[in-house]
Each structure stands twice: as structure tokens, then as C-alpha cells.
Amino acid sequence: MLKFEGTGWGDAGTVVLLHAFPVSAAMWEPQQLFLDAAGYGVIAPNAYGFDGSPARPGWSMDDYAHDLAELLDKLGCRKATIVGLSMGGYQAFAFWRLYPGRTASIVLCDTRAVGDTPKIFAQRMEFRKAVEEKGAAVAADRMLPNYFDRENSRLRPQLASKARLIIERQPADAISEAMRAIAERPDSTELLSGITCPVLIMNGAGDVVTTPETAASMHAAIPGSLLELLPGAGHLSNIEQPDLFNLLLLRHLNSLK
């Protein structure tokens, strides 16, 4: 079973937090504490091989969605809001496609629906090779320069230091397998117009990995969706602007009642 952080249940409802690559569910600490205090159950699972979750070579986004549904079953949760940031957004798309009846709402954060071009796919394969040969530090070196708003990188270097610690404790093979799953994920563009549950899209205004324009294109394609851009935030918007992120997330959750 996937290892997860959080309470797993709450009187106000359940929220599933799906983490970015190549960090772990530890990135959601500010949201876990906040949601727990607000009465929501929190389930923040780790991807295969990350922070104690069992490894699963060759896994796909669909595999993850199925195992997430199984985890919800074991925790006695029928329906949940699915919050996915970056890689977590790809998992959220898979969960909606396979389990729409179990999806109370979706929160898409700093992610994209489109699949990889051949050029990006090749770059991901080169990334995998480098990590397999040199270890997790290579992943941190490559990802962190693009993860945070430039001003935050200068004034709050502890953000990158904390993210580096999370990345570097992950097994290289787990990072490599996650990158392969990302590269092989299906294009979800055609899925967008058929999403019928409430959708909130949040994106760092300074995100250079998944830009505000990327977020706006998803917003335009998903009927009734809401779009919020977070100033002073890059790709890991939940870490850089936790108070605003939490406020917007809680507002969305309360609107479901």
C-alpha cells in the first residue's frame, strides 16, 4: 500500500494531496497542518519508492490512480477532493478519468494537460540516465534552479535547502521511474472539456516550468473552472505562498458544502 502522511479522515471531508517531482509528500506540510485544523481529513501519499512507499518498476499514472483508489477504500473514504501539483496534476487527471464518481473536486496546481513533445521526451530520458549514473543530487541540481520565484530564491534560500534535502534522500531508481512515468503519461487535453466536477486551478505567477499561460489555457478549456495566480510564487507555489495557497484552497473546499 502507498505510504501516506496525514490523518486520513475528517468531519469536513477528505483532501488528497499529490506531490510534485522529485520531492515527496513532505512538501505538503503547511497544508496538512492547516487542513487538519480546519476539520478536513488529509491523505498525502508518496509516489512509488518515495519516502517509504513501496517501489514499483514500470508504473504508470493509471497504476497510481488505481492504488490511490485502493488506499481510499482501506481508509473508508468514498469521495475526496484531489489536489495535484506538477506530477501530482498528472495523477489527478488519471484519477478523474478512471474514478470520476469518487472525485468531489479537483485542484490543479502548477501542472499541465498536454503531453510531451519528442524533444522533451528525449530530454527526460537523458535526465533519467544522469540520475541513474550519478544519484539523486543530480535531480536536485537540475530541478531546483527553476522551482522558486527569483526573489524568493534570493531572500529565502531555506526554501531551496529544504527541497534539496527532500530530493536527495530519495532513491535514484525511484526518481528515474517517476521521470519515466511522467514522460510516458497520456495527453489529457481532450479530457478537460469533459470534467464536470468543480475545478480550481492555482499557479505561481512566476512559475517558469508551468507558466501562467499554461494555467490559463486549462482554465479556458474546463467549463466553470476558477483560476488563481499566486504572486511571489514559482513552481512550488504551496511552499512559497502557503498562507495564500491555504486560503484559496479552503475557500474552494467550503464552496463544495
C-alpha positions as a printed NumPy array, in Angstrom:
array([[  0.   ,   0.   ,   0.   ],
       [  1.139,   3.537,  -0.704],
       [  2.667,   5.202,   2.331],
       [  0.955,   8.463,   3.163],
       [  1.148,  11.417,   5.524],
       [ -1.909,  12.891,   7.229],
       [ -4.929,  11.956,   9.28 ],
       [ -6.867,  10.106,   6.591],
       [-10.272,  11.348,   7.793],
       [-12.065,  14.466,   8.972],
       [-15.547,  15.71 ,   9.749],
       [-15.488,  18.335,   6.97 ],
       [-14.407,  15.956,   4.18 ],
       [-11.24 ,  14.427,   2.779],
       [ -8.484,  16.051,   0.726],
       [ -5.853,  14.071,  -1.186],
       [ -2.564,  15.932,  -1.756],
       [ -0.436,  14.591,  -4.632],
       [  3.149,  15.825,  -4.645],
       [  5.494,  17.191,  -7.281],
       [  8.559,  15.555,  -8.832],
       [ 11.072,  14.734,  -7.413],
       [ 10.084,  15.791,  -3.89 ],
       [  7.758,  13.8  ,  -1.619],
       [  4.571,  14.269,   0.384],
       [  6.71 ,  16.211,   2.878],
       [  6.189,  19.241,   0.61 ],
       [  2.586,  19.387,   1.821],
       [  3.384,  20.005,   5.495],
       [  1.945,  23.572,   5.516],
       [ -1.317,  22.301,   4.013],
       [ -1.603,  19.219,   6.235],
       [ -1.455,  21.275,   9.415],
       [ -3.862,  23.887,   8.08 ],
       [ -6.46 ,  21.443,   6.736],
       [ -6.336,  19.335,   9.86 ],
       [ -7.067,  22.414,  11.97 ],
       [ -9.996,  23.227,   9.643],
       [-11.507,  19.8  ,  10.235],
       [-10.586,  18.165,   6.939],
       [ -9.106,  14.719,   6.603],
       [ -5.772,  14.713,   4.776],
       [ -4.192,  11.972,   2.703],
       [ -0.792,  12.843,   1.223],
       [  0.588,   9.693,  -0.41 ],
       [  4.149,   9.29 ,  -1.604],
       [  4.828,   8.169,  -5.17 ],
       [  6.29 ,   4.702,  -5.592],
       [  9.706,   4.459,  -3.949],
       [  9.488,   7.909,  -2.351],
       [  9.801,   8.318,   1.434],
       [  8.841,   4.76 ,   2.262],
       [  6.239,   3.926,  -0.364],
       [  6.997,   0.546,  -1.965],
       [  8.89 ,   0.648,  -5.244],
       [  7.022,  -0.357,  -8.395],
       [  9.175,  -0.559, -11.543],
       [  7.352,   0.345, -14.722],
       [  4.445,   2.116, -13.027],
       [  2.087,   4.404, -14.901],
       [ -0.211,   7.238, -13.891],
       [ -3.128,   4.813, -14.216],
       [ -1.408,   2.375, -11.832],
       [ -1.065,   5.165,  -9.319],
       [ -4.72 ,   6.159,  -9.671],
       [ -5.836,   2.572,  -9.074],
       [ -3.627,   2.252,  -5.987],
       [ -4.881,   5.585,  -4.71 ],
       [ -8.466,   4.315,  -5.032],
       [ -7.451,   1.198,  -3.111],
       [ -5.877,   3.35 ,  -0.4  ],
       [ -9.089,   5.374,  -0.117],
       [-11.052,   2.126,   0.206],
       [ -8.849,   0.925,   3.047],
       [ -9.268,   4.256,   4.818],
       [-13.037,   4.135,   4.406],
       [-13.163,   7.169,   2.127],
       [-15.627,   7.06 ,  -0.749],
       [-15.066,  10.511,  -2.232],
       [-12.331,  13.152,  -1.963],
       [-11.03 ,  16.396,  -3.375],
       [ -7.9  ,  15.621,  -5.392],
       [ -5.165,  18.274,  -5.21 ],
       [ -2.247,  17.701,  -7.566],
       [  0.828,  19.86 ,  -8.044],
       [  3.012,  19.312, -11.124],
       [  3.421,  15.481, -11.336],
       [  0.52 ,  15.281,  -8.892],
       [ -1.631,  17.008, -11.503],
       [ -0.917,  14.201, -13.975],
       [ -2.025,  11.727, -11.326],
       [ -5.141,  13.806, -10.674],
       [ -6.07 ,  13.653, -14.37 ],
       [ -5.678,   9.869, -14.296],
       [ -7.816,   9.576, -11.165],
       [-10.614,  11.67 , -12.658],
       [-10.588,   9.665, -15.895],
       [-10.774,   6.34 , -14.029],
       [-12.81 ,   7.341, -10.944],
       [-14.978,  10.385, -11.727],
       [-17.605,   9.248,  -9.248],
       [-15.075,   9.34 ,  -6.441],
       [-13.808,  12.822,  -7.244],
       [-15.533,  15.555,  -5.236],
       [-13.457,  18.237,  -6.94 ],
       [-10.04 ,  18.774,  -8.482],
       [ -7.403,  21.375,  -7.64 ],
       [ -4.736,  21.608, -10.344],
       [ -1.568,  23.391,  -9.233],
       [  1.396,  24.327, -11.423],
       [  0.711,  21.499, -13.86 ],
       [ -0.234,  20.947, -17.488],
       [ -2.602,  18.769, -19.524],
       [ -0.55 ,  18.447, -22.707],
       [  1.793,  15.514, -23.219],
       [  5.492,  15.741, -24.03 ],
       [  6.903,  16.6  , -27.418],
       [  9.562,  14.219, -28.805],
       [ 12.23 ,  16.759, -27.826],
       [ 11.064,  16.974, -24.203],
       [ 10.682,  13.189, -24.047],
       [ 14.319,  12.803, -25.131],
       [ 15.406,  15.335, -22.5  ],
       [ 13.595,  13.347, -19.82 ],
       [ 15.332,  10.156, -20.882],
       [ 18.704,  11.914, -20.631],
       [ 17.679,  13.13 , -17.168],
       [ 16.923,   9.543, -16.13 ],
       [ 20.306,   8.348, -17.32 ],
       [ 22.118,  11.092, -15.424],
       [ 20.261,  10.307, -12.191],
       [ 20.875,   6.583, -12.545],
       [ 24.595,   7.197, -13.062],
       [ 25.218,   9.994, -10.542],
       [ 22.418,   9.82 ,  -7.977],
       [ 19.63 ,  11.999,  -6.596],
       [ 21.85 ,  15.088,  -6.2  ],
       [ 21.77 ,  15.465,  -9.991],
       [ 17.981,  15.729,  -9.87 ],
       [ 18.2  ,  18.437,  -7.223],
       [ 20.84 ,  20.339,  -9.188],
       [ 18.708,  20.319, -12.319],
       [ 15.28 ,  20.984, -10.844],
       [ 15.832,  23.493,  -8.052],
       [ 17.013,  26.472, -10.179],
       [ 13.584,  26.52 , -11.853],
       [ 11.423,  25.726,  -8.847],
       [ 11.247,  29.016,  -6.969],
       [ 10.393,  32.617,  -7.697],
       [ 13.614,  34.562,  -8.305],
       [ 13.056,  36.953,  -5.421],
       [ 12.294,  34.073,  -3.071],
       [ 15.444,  32.293,  -4.183],
       [ 17.439,  35.355,  -3.151],
       [ 15.635,  36.279,   0.078],
       [ 14.56 ,  32.833,   1.309],
       [ 17.322,  30.359,   0.409],
       [ 15.993,  27.995,   3.09 ],
       [ 13.175,  27.02 ,   0.719],
       [ 15.597,  25.51 ,  -1.77 ],
       [ 17.659,  23.968,   1.015],
       [ 14.616,  22.163,   2.404],
       [ 13.554,  20.962,  -1.039],
       [ 17.09 ,  19.716,  -1.721],
       [ 17.073,  17.657,   1.478],
       [ 13.803,  16.012,   0.431],
       [ 15.051,  15.252,  -3.079],
       [ 18.451,  13.92 ,  -2.076],
       [ 17.019,  11.374,   0.359],
       [ 15.013,   9.689,  -2.43 ],
       [ 16.442,   6.587,  -4.132],
       [ 17.832,   7.302,  -7.581],
       [ 15.824,   4.464,  -9.111],
       [ 12.583,   5.905,  -7.679],
       [ 13.349,   9.3  ,  -9.228],
       [ 14.2  ,   7.64 , -12.539],
       [ 10.979,   5.612, -12.574],
       [  8.902,   8.684, -11.75 ],
       [ 10.515,  10.581, -14.606],
       [  9.744,   7.713, -16.987],
       [  6.103,   7.691, -15.836],
       [  5.922,  11.446, -16.435],
       [  7.417,  11.119, -19.906],
       [  5.019,   8.31 , -20.86 ],
       [  1.869,   9.898, -19.432],
       [ -1.05 ,  10.368, -21.816],
       [ -2.033,  13.75 , -23.172],
       [ -5.019,  14.92 , -21.117],
       [ -6.033,  17.884, -23.269],
       [ -9.188,  16.241, -24.612],
       [-10.169,  15.303, -21.057],
       [-10.505,  18.918, -19.949],
       [-13.802,  19.809, -21.596],
       [-15.454,  16.757, -20.042],
       [-14.549,  17.465, -16.417],
       [-17.862,  18.013, -14.642],
       [-16.774,  18.334, -11.008],
       [-15.705,  21.709,  -9.558],
       [-12.149,  22.656, -10.566],
       [ -9.78 ,  25.204,  -9.075],
       [ -6.539,  25.98 , -10.905],
       [ -3.733,  27.606,  -8.916],
       [ -0.417,  28.628, -10.418],
       [  2.582,  30.598,  -9.29 ],
       [  2.657,  33.921, -11.135],
       [  6.416,  33.482, -11.508],
       [  6.364,  29.808, -12.491],
       [  8.727,  29.201, -15.425],
       [  8.077,  25.43 , -15.555],
       [  4.304,  25.569, -15.975],
       [  3.621,  29.185, -16.796],
       [  0.527,  31.261, -16.035],
       [ -0.278,  30.996, -19.744],
       [ -0.354,  27.2  , -19.381],
       [ -2.74 ,  27.53 , -16.46 ],
       [ -4.924,  29.962, -18.402],
       [ -5.216,  27.523, -21.307],
       [ -6.523,  24.809, -18.969],
       [ -8.902,  27.281, -17.352],
       [-10.321,  28.174, -20.766],
       [-10.882,  24.502, -21.592],
       [-12.5  ,  23.352, -18.314],
       [-16.104,  24.554, -18.018],
       [-16.796,  26.515, -14.854],
       [-13.233,  26.3  , -13.557],
       [-11.65 ,  29.034, -11.452],
       [ -8.119,  30.334, -11.958],
       [ -5.953,  31.908,  -9.264],
       [ -2.41 ,  33.188,  -9.87 ],
       [ -0.265,  33.425,  -6.746],
       [  2.091,  36.423,  -6.716],
       [  5.593,  35.82 ,  -5.41 ],
       [  5.456,  32.124,  -6.214],
       [  7.162,  29.892,  -8.732],
       [  6.588,  26.195,  -9.385],
       [  6.186,  25.035,  -5.774],
       [  3.527,  27.614,  -5.036],
       [  2.2  ,  25.814,  -1.951],
       [  5.604,  26.181,  -0.258],
       [  6.382,  29.72 ,  -1.386],
       [  2.996,  31.252,  -0.568],
       [  1.461,  28.814,   1.933],
       [ -0.918,  31.304,   3.569],
       [ -2.475,  32.41 ,   0.281],
       [ -2.472,  28.864,  -1.096],
       [ -4.244,  27.604,   2.026],
       [ -6.788,  30.426,   1.962],
       [ -7.709,  29.758,  -1.675],
       [ -7.845,  26.011,  -1.102],
       [-10.096,  26.397,   1.942],
       [-12.382,  28.77 ,   0.061],
       [-12.73 ,  26.16 ,  -2.676],
       [-13.4  ,  23.344,  -0.184],
       [-16.001,  25.397,   1.677],
       [-17.771,  26.155,  -1.61 ],
       [-18.475,  22.437,  -2.017],
       [-20.655,  22.289,   1.096]])
